[in-house]
């Protein structure tokens, strides 16, 4: 199975049935991601080399204004899109099979987890996976240890406080806190 077919299935939210050709292709692609992130995390690299490795991981150009502080992991890599002036701090984990879209000027704090897969709730289909994207609008700030669950969008200019678990969409220009995250106020000027 071609990577393009797998990405098309993931991006339409098709269930990835355990043991299927899609499942096998996903695991094969994950091996490449493990190799690239292993190199990324193997020691110090100049910022330009970090961006080169990110470009290999995502198979897309990475703007020269993007900064990432390793260690970093992505268990697929091919479904990440990064805007300009994005900063990703150390310890972040991206489970990107379902798609991660990060807008311009986003700040991603230490140890943030962006998850885009859910396993099936049915015990006899538990190994099946359901992809859904995570989207960060422009100028979003995720504090340290935030977890964003599959299918969630966070609107432009929003802030998610450290330690929050985001289970549903956050509107633009909002401050969200807690687990599950809830909006506590607007950030209107």
Secondary structure as UniProt FT lines:
FT   HELIX           3..11
FT   TURN            12..13
FT   STRAND          15..16
FT   TURN            18..19
FT   HELIX           21..40
FT   HELIX           47..58
FT   TURN            64..65
FT   STRAND          67..68
FT   STRAND          72..74
FT   TURN            78..79
FT   STRAND          80..82
FT   STRAND          87..88
FT   TURN            90..91
FT   STRAND          92..95
FT   TURN            97..98
FT   STRAND          100..102
FT   TURN            104..105
FT   STRAND          107..108
FT   TURN            110..111
FT   STRAND          113..115
FT   STRAND          117..119
FT   HELIX           123..125
FT   TURN            126..127
FT   STRAND          129..131
FT   STRAND          134..136
FT   TURN            138..139
FT   STRAND          141..142
FT   TURN            144..145
FT   STRAND          147..148
FT   TURN            150..151
FT   STRAND          153..154
FT   TURN            156..157
FT   STRAND          159..160
FT   TURN            162..163
FT   STRAND          165..166
FT   TURN            172..173
FT   STRAND          174..177
FT   TURN            180..181
FT   STRAND          182..186
//
